[in-house]
Amino acid sequence: MGRTPLDAPARQQEVFSAVLHVLAEVGYARFNMDLVASRARASKASLYQRWPSKARLITDALKANLPELSQPDEGAFADDVRVIMRAWSEPMPFDTAGIFLGLLEGSRQDADLACLREEHIDRAYTEHLRVAIHRAKARGELPERLDTDVLITALISTFVLRSDEQGVIDSIVDGLLRPLIGTFRTK
């Protein structure tokens, strides 16, 4: 009896799970196909046939595990952010902070990973925030001069680096965003 091919959905998810666990555990520099092959019970050659580089394998694994999210429109920026972050925090069997740090490390070392991450992963996470910020500016909740990219980076970084803390979403929304929004509206 032969092995299930890597392009079978269940088998591919096993490989992707192994990829994300290995990335979170060892980071990008020490990540290699041998570690993934061992964890996924696959041959290194079959991994390289399907994914010619570790950057492409990691990107595909991340794309396959992106949270499903529709664009919220709760009528207030802070409420939209809360809905978006709750979707991000759906239970994942992966160390989100470890993956995030591995991606940052790898993006500094590998231009291919940086490009793939920006094109496929960053956009998936930032697009909903970008729309919410645009609407908040139109409603007068946020000033037009506010740098959208800096706010998005701050929100994502804070969420990822504190994602293992209880109540992190409420802390970000109620402890950071609402006071800032109140400050913006009074000026």
PAZAPA-4460 file (N, C-alpha, C; in steps of 0.05 Angstrom, whole numbers, plus 32768, in hexadecimal, padded with zeros to 4 digits):
% residues 187
    n_x    n_y    n_z   ca_x   ca_y   ca_z    c_x    c_y    c_z   seq   type   mol
   8011   7FE8   8000   8000   8000   8000   8012   8019   8000     1      M     A
   800D   802B   7FED   801E   8043   7FEA   8014   805A   7FFC     2      G     A
   8025   806E   7FFD   801F   8086   800D   800B   8097   7FFE     3      R     A
   7FFB   80A6   800C   7FE9   80B9   8001   7FFA   80D0   7FF4     4      T     A
   7FF3   80D7   7FDB   8003   80ED   7FCE   8001   8107   7FDD     5      P     A
   8016   8117   7FDA   8017   8131   7FE8   8002   8145   7FDF     6      L     A
   7FF7   8141   7FC7   7FE2   8154   7FBE   7FC6   814C   7FC8     7      D     A
   7FC3   8136   7FD7   7FAA   812F   7FE3   7FA5   8143   7FFA     8      A     A
   7F8D   814F   7FFC   7F89   8165   8010   7F91   815D   802D     9      P     A
   7F89   8146   8036   7F8F   813E   8052   7FAD   813B   8056    10      A     A
   7FBA   812F   8042   7FD7   812B   8044   7FE6   8146   8043    11      R     A
   7FDC   8157   8032   7FE9   8172   802F   7FE6   8181   804A    12      Q     A
   7FCF   817E   8057   7FCC   818C   8071   7FDE   8180   8086    13      Q     A
   7FE4   8166   8085   7FF8   815A   8097   8013   8167   8093    14      E     A
   801B   816A   807A   8035   8176   8073   8035   8193   807D    15      V     A
   801F   81A2   8077   801E   81BE   807F   801F   81C1   809D    16      F     A
   8012   81B0   80AB   8013   81B0   80C8   802F   81AC   80D2    17      S     A
   803D   8199   80C6   8059   8194   80CE   806A   81AC   80C8    18      A     A
   8066   81B9   80B1   8075   81D1   80AA   8072   81E7   80BF    19      V     A
   8059   81ED   80C7   8054   8203   80D9   805F   81FC   80F5    20      L     A
   805D   81E3   80FD   8068   81DC   8117   8087   81DE   8117    21      H     A
   8093   81D5   8102   80B0   81D7   8100   80B9   81F4   80FF    22      V     A
   80AC   8204   80EF   80B3   8221   80ED   80B1   822E   8109    23      L     A
   809B   8229   8117   8097   8235   8132   80AD   822B   8145    24      A     A
   80B5   8212   8143   80C8   8207   8156   80E5   820F   8151    25      E     A
   80ED   820F   8137   810A   8214   8132   8110   822E   8124    26      V     A
   80FC   823C   811A   8100   8255   810C   8108   824F   80EF    27      G     A
   810C   8264   80E0   8111   8261   80C3   812D   8257   80BD    28      Y     A
   8141   8261   80CB   815C   825A   80C4   8161   823C   80C8    29      A     A
   8156   8230   80DC   815A   8213   80E1   8145   8202   80D4    30      R     A
   8130   820E   80C9   811B   81FF   80BB   8127   81F1   80A3    31      F     A
   8121   81D7   809F   812A   81CA   8087   8117   81B3   807F    32      N     A
   811A   81AA   8067   8108   8195   805C   810A   817B   806B    33      M     A
   8123   8175   8076   8126   815D   8085   8114   815C   809E    34      D     A
   8113   8173   80AC   8102   8174   80C4   80E4   8170   80BD    35      L     A
   80DC   817E   80A7   80C0   817B   809E   80BA   815F   8095    36      V     A
   80CC   8153   8085   80C8   8138   807B   80C5   8124   8092    37      A     A
   80D6   8127   80A6   80D5   8115   80BE   80BA   8118   80CC    38      S     A
   80B2   8131   80D1   809A   8136   80E0   8081   812E   80D0    39      R     A
   8082   8131   80B6   806A   812B   80A5   806B   810F   809A    40      A     A
   8080   8100   80A0   8082   80E5   8096   8081   80E5   8077    41      R     A
   8092   80F6   806C   8094   80F9   804E   80B2   80F8   8047    42      A     A
   80B7   80F4   802D   80D3   80F5   8025   80DA   8112   801E    43      S     A
   80F3   8119   8023   80FD   8133   801D   80FA   8138   7FFF    44      K     A
   8100   8124   7FEF   80FE   8127   7FD1   80E1   812E   7FC9    45      A     A
   80CE   8121   7FD5   80B2   8127   7FCD   80AA   8144   7FD5    46      S     A
   80B5   814D   7FEB   80B0   8169   7FF3   80BC   817C   7FDF    47      L     A
   80D5   8177   7FD7   80E2   8189   7FC4   80D5   8187   7FA8    48      Y     A
   80CA   8170   7FA1   80BC   816E   7F87   80A4   8182   7F86    49      Q     A
   8097   8183   7F9C   807E   8194   7F9D   8085   81B1   7FA5    50      R     A
   8098   81B5   7FB7   809F   81D0   7FC0   80BE   81D3   7FBC    51      W     A
   80C6   81E3   7FA9   80E3   81E4   7FA3   80F4   81F3   7FB7    52      P     A
   80E6   8201   7FCA   80F5   820F   7FDF   80E6   820F   7FF9    53      S     A
   80F4   8214   800F   80E6   8215   8028   80D4   822D   802A    54      K     A
   80DB   8243   801C   80CA   825B   801C   80AF   8254   8010    55      A     A
   80AF   8246   7FFA   8096   823F   7FED   8085   822B   7FFD    56      R     A
   8093   8219   800A   8085   8205   801B   8078   8214   8033    57      L     A
   8087   8225   8040   807C   8234   8057   8065   8246   804E    58      I     A
   8068   8253   8038   8052   8265   802E   8039   8255   8028    59      T     A
   803B   823E   801B   8024   822D   8015   8017   8223   802F    60      D     A
   8027   821C   8042   801C   8213   805C   800D   8229   806A    61      A     A
   8018   8241   8069   800A   8258   8075   7FF0   825E   8066    62      L     A
   7FF1   825F   804C   7FD9   8264   803C   7FC3   8250   8042    63      K     A
   7FCA   8237   8045   7FB6   8222   804A   7FAA   8225   8066    64      A     A
   7FB7   8234   8078   7FAD   8237   8093   7FA4   8253   809A    65      N     A
   7F9F   8263   8086   7F95   827E   808C   7F79   827D   8097    66      L     A
   7F72   828E   80AA   7F57   828D   80B5   7F43   8298   80A1    67      P     A
   7F2B   828C   80A2   7F15   8296   8091   7F0A   82AF   809E    68      E     A
   7F06   82C4   808E   7EFC   82DD   809A   7EED   82ED   8085    69      L     A
   7ED5   82F4   808C   7EC7   8307   807A   7ECC   8323   8085    70      S     A
   7EC9   8337   8074   7ECF   8353   807C   7EB9   835C   8090    71      Q     A
   7EC1   8362   80A9   7EAD   836B   80BC   7EA7   8389   80B7    72      P     A
   7E8F   8391   80BE   7E87   83AC   80BE   7E74   83B1   80D6    73      D     A
   7E81   83B4   80ED   7E72   83B7   8106   7E6A   83D4   810C    74      E     A
   7E71   83E6   80FB   7E6A   8402   80FF   7E7E   8412   810E    75      G     A
   7E92   8405   811A   7EA7   8412   8129   7EC2   8403   8125    76      A     A
   7ED7   8413   8122   7EF1   8407   811C   7EF9   83F3   8131    77      F     A
   7EF7   83FA   814B   7F00   83E8   8160   7EF0   83CE   815F    78      A     A
   7ED7   83CF   8159   7EC7   83B6   8157   7ECF   83A5   813F    79      D     A
   7ED5   83B3   8128   7EDF   83A4   8111   7EF9   8395   8118    80      D     A
   7F0B   83A3   8125   7F25   8397   812D   7F20   837F   813F    81      V     A
   7F0E   8382   8152   7F08   836C   8164   7EFF   8353   8155    82      R     A
   7EED   8357   8141   7EE3   8340   8131   7EF9   8334   8121    83      V     A
   7F0A   8345   8115   7F21   833B   8104   7F34   832A   8116    84      I     A
   7F3B   8335   812D   7F4E   8327   813E   7F42   830D   814A    85      M     A
   7F28   830D   814E   7F1C   82F4   8158   7F1E   82DE   8143    86      R     A
   7F1A   82E6   8129   7F1E   82D3   8114   7F3A   82C8   8113    87      A     A
   7F4E   82DA   8118   7F6A   82D2   8118   7F6F   82BF   812F    88      W     A
   7F61   82C2   8145   7F67   82B2   815D   7F57   8298   815E    89      S     A
   7F49   8291   8149   7F3C   8277   8148   7F51   8263   8150    90      E     A
   7F4A   824F   815F   7F5E   823C   8168   7F6F   8230   8151    91      P     A
   7F89   8233   8154   7F9B   8228   8141   7FAF   8216   8150    92      M     A
   7FB5   8200   8145   7FC7   81EE   8153   7FE5   81F5   814F    93      P     A
   7FEA   820E   8149   8005   8217   8143   800D   822E   8156    94      F     A
   8026   8231   815B   8031   8246   816A   8033   825F   8158    95      D     A
   801F   8270   815A   801C   8287   8148   8035   829A   814B    96      T     A
   803D   829F   8163   8054   82B1   8167   806D   82A5   815B    97      A     A
   8071   828B   815F   8088   827E   8154   8089   827F   8135    98      G     A
   8072   827B   8129   8070   827D   810C   8075   8299   8103    99      I     A
   806A   82AD   8110   806E   82C9   8109   808B   82D0   810B   100      F     A
   8098   82C8   8121   80B4   82CF   8124   80C5   82C0   810F   101      L     A
   80BE   82A7   8109   80CD   8299   80F4   80CA   82A6   80D9   102      G     A
   80B2   82B1   80D3   80AE   82BF   80BA   80BE   82D9   80B9   103      L     A
   80BF   82E7   80CF   80CF   8300   80D0   80EC   82FA   80CC   104      L     A
   80F6   82E6   80DA   8112   82DE   80D8   8118   82D6   80BB   105      E     A
   8107   82C5   80B0   810B   82BB   8095   8109   82D1   8080   106      G     A
   80F7   82E4   8084   80F4   82F9   8070   810D   830B   806F   107      S     A
   811C   830D   8084   8134   831C   8084   814B   830E   8076   108      R     A
   8149   82F3   8075   815E   82E3   8069   8158   82DA   804D   109      Q     A
   813F   82D8   8046   8137   82CC   802D   8123   82DE   801E   110      D     A
   812D   82EA   8008   811C   82FD   7FF9   8104   82EF   7FED   111      A     A
   8106   82D6   7FE6   80F0   82C7   7FDB   80DA   82C4   7FF0   112      D     A
   80E1   82BD   8008   80CD   82BB   801E   80C0   82D6   8023   113      L     A
   80D0   82EB   8024   80C5   8306   8029   80B1   830D   8014   114      A     A
   80B7   8308   7FFB   80A4   830E   7FE5   808B   82FD   7FE7   115      C     A
   808E   82E3   7FEB   8077   82D1   7FED   8066   82D8   8005   116      L     A
   8073   82DE   801C   8064   82E5   8034   8054   82FE   8030   117      R     A
   8060   8312   8024   8052   832B   801F   803B   8328   800C   118      E     A
   803F   8319   7FF7   802B   8315   7FE3   8013   8304   7FEC   119      E     A
   8019   82EE   7FFA   8004   82DB   8000   7FFA   82DC   801D   120      H     A
   800B   82E1   8030   8003   82DF   804C   7FFC   82FB   8057   121      I     A
   800E   830E   8054   8009   8328   8060   7FEE   8334   8056   122      D     A
   7FEA   8332   803C   7FD1   833E   8031   7FB8   8331   803D   123      R     A
   7FB9   8317   8041   7FA2   8309   804D   7F9C   8313   8069   124      A     A
   7FB0   831A   8078   7FAB   8324   8093   7FA6   8342   8093   125      Y     A
   7FB2   8351   8081   7FAF   836E   8083   7F98   837A   8074   126      T     A
   7F8E   836C   8060   7F79   8378   804F   7F60   837F   805F   127      E     A
   7F57   836E   8071   7F40   8374   8082   7F44   838C   8094   128      H     A
   7F5C   838E   809F   7F63   83A5   80B0   7F64   83BF   809F   129      L     A
   7F70   83BD   8087   7F72   83D4   8075   7F56   83DF   806E   130      R     A
   7F43   83CD   8068   7F28   83D6   8062   7F1B   83E3   807B   131      V     A
   7F1F   83D7   8092   7F13   83E2   80AB   7F1F   83FD   80B1   132      A     A
   7F39   8401   80AD   7F46   841A   80B1   7F3B   842F   809E   133      I     A
   7F39   8428   8085   7F2E   843A   8071   7F12   8444   8079   134      H     A
   7F01   8431   8081   7EE6   8439   808A   7EE7   844A   80A3   135      R     A
   7EF9   8444   80B6   7EFB   8454   80CE   7F04   8471   80C8   136      A     A
   7F16   8474   80B5   7F1E   848E   80AC   7F06   849D   80A0   137      K     A
   7EF7   848F   808F   7EE0   849C   8082   7ECB   84A4   8096   138      A     A
   7EC8   8495   80AC   7EB5   849C   80C1   7EBF   84B1   80D5   139      R     A
   7ED9   84B8   80D2   7EE5   84CC   80E4   7EEF   84C0   80FE   140      G     A
   7EF0   84A5   8100   7EFA   8498   8118   7F19   849A   811A   141      E     A
   7F26   849A   8103   7F43   849B   8101   7F4A   84B2   80EF   142      L     A
   7F60   84C0   80F5   7F68   84D7   80E4   7F72   84CD   80C9   143      P     A
   7F6D   84DC   80B5   7F77   84D5   809A   7F95   84D2   8099   144      E     A
   7FA3   84E2   80A8   7FC1   84E1   80A8   7FCC   84C8   80B5   145      R     A
   7FBC   84B9   80C3   7FC6   84A1   80D0   7FD2   848D   80BC   146      L     A
   7FEA   8484   80C1   7FF8   8471   80AF   7FEB   8455   80B3   147      D     A
   7FDC   844D   809E   7FCE   8434   809F   7FE1   841C   80A3   148      T     A
   7FF7   841C   8095   800A   8406   8097   8016   8403   80B3   149      D     A
   801C   841A   80BF   8027   8419   80DA   8012   840E   80EE   150      V     A
   7FFA   8417   80EC   7FE4   840D   80FE   7FE0   83EF   80FA   151      L     A
   7FE0   83E6   80E1   7FDC   83CA   80DB   7FF3   83B9   80E7   152      I     A
   800B   83C3   80E4   8023   83B5   80EF   8021   83B4   810D   153      T     A
   8019   83CA   8119   8017   83CB   8137   8002   83B7   8141   154      A     A
   7FEB   83B6   8133   7FD5   83A5   813C   7FDD   8387   8139   155      L     A
   7FE8   8380   8121   7FEF   8364   811D   8006   835C   812F   156      I     A
   801A   836C   8132   8031   8365   8143   8028   8362   8160   157      S     A
   8018   8374   816A   800F   8372   8186   7FFE   8359   8189   158      T     A
   7FED   8353   8176   7FDC   833B   8178   7FED   8322   8178   159      F     A
   7FFF   8320   8165   8010   8308   8162   8022   8304   817B   160      V     A
   802F   8319   8183   8042   8316   8199   8034   8311   81B4   161      L     A
   801B   8318   81B6   800C   8314   81CF   7FF6   8300   81CC   162      R     A
   7FF5   82F1   81B6   7FDE   82E0   81B0   7FDB   82C9   81C4   163      S     A
   7FEF   82C3   81D4   7FEC   82AE   81E7   7FE0   82B8   8202   164      D     A
   7FDC   82D2   8204   7FD1   82DE   821D   7FB3   82DD   821C   165      E     A
   7FA7   82D8   8232   7F8A   82D8   8235   7F80   82F5   8232   166      Q     A
   7F6C   82F9   8222   7F60   8314   821F   7F70   8328   820F   167      G     A
   7F82   831E   81FE   7F93   8330   81EF   7F82   8341   81DB   168      V     A
   7F6D   8336   81D0   7F5D   8346   81BD   7F50   835D   81CB   169      I     A
   7F43   8358   81E2   7F36   836D   81F1   7F4B   8382   81FA   170      D     A
   7F63   8378   8201   7F78   838B   820A   7F80   839D   81F3   171      S     A
   7F83   8392   81DB   7F8B   83A3   81C4   7F75   83B6   81BD   172      I     A
   7F5C   83AC   81BC   7F46   83BD   81B3   7F3E   83D2   81C8   173      V     A
   7F3A   83C8   81E1   7F30   83DA   81F6   7F46   83EA   8203   174      D     A
   7F5E   83DF   8205   7F74   83EC   8212   7F86   83FD   8200   175      G     A
   7F84   83F8   81E6   7F95   8407   81D3   7F84   8417   81BF   176      L     A
   7F74   8409   81B0   7F65   8416   819A   7F50   842A   81A4   177      L     A
   7F3F   8422   81B7   7F2A   8435   81BF   7F35   844F   81CB   178      R     A
   7F4A   844E   81DC   7F55   8467   81E6   7F62   8478   81CF   179      P     A
   7F6F   846A   81BC   7F7B   8479   81A5   7F65   8486   8194   180      L     A
   7F50   8477   818F   7F3A   8482   817F   7F2E   849A   818D   181      I     A
   7F2B   8498   81A7   7F20   84AF   81B6   7F32   84C7   81B4   182      G     A
   7F4C   84C3   81B4   7F60   84D9   81B1   7F5E   84E5   8196   183      T     A
   7F5B   84D4   8181   7F59   84DF   8166   7F40   84F0   8162   184      F     A
   7F2A   84E7   816E   7F10   84F5   816A   7F10   8510   8178   185      R     A
   7F20   8514   818D   7F20   852D   819B   7F31   8542   818E   186      T     A
   7F41   853B   817A   7F53   854E   816D   7F47   855A   8155   187      K     A
***
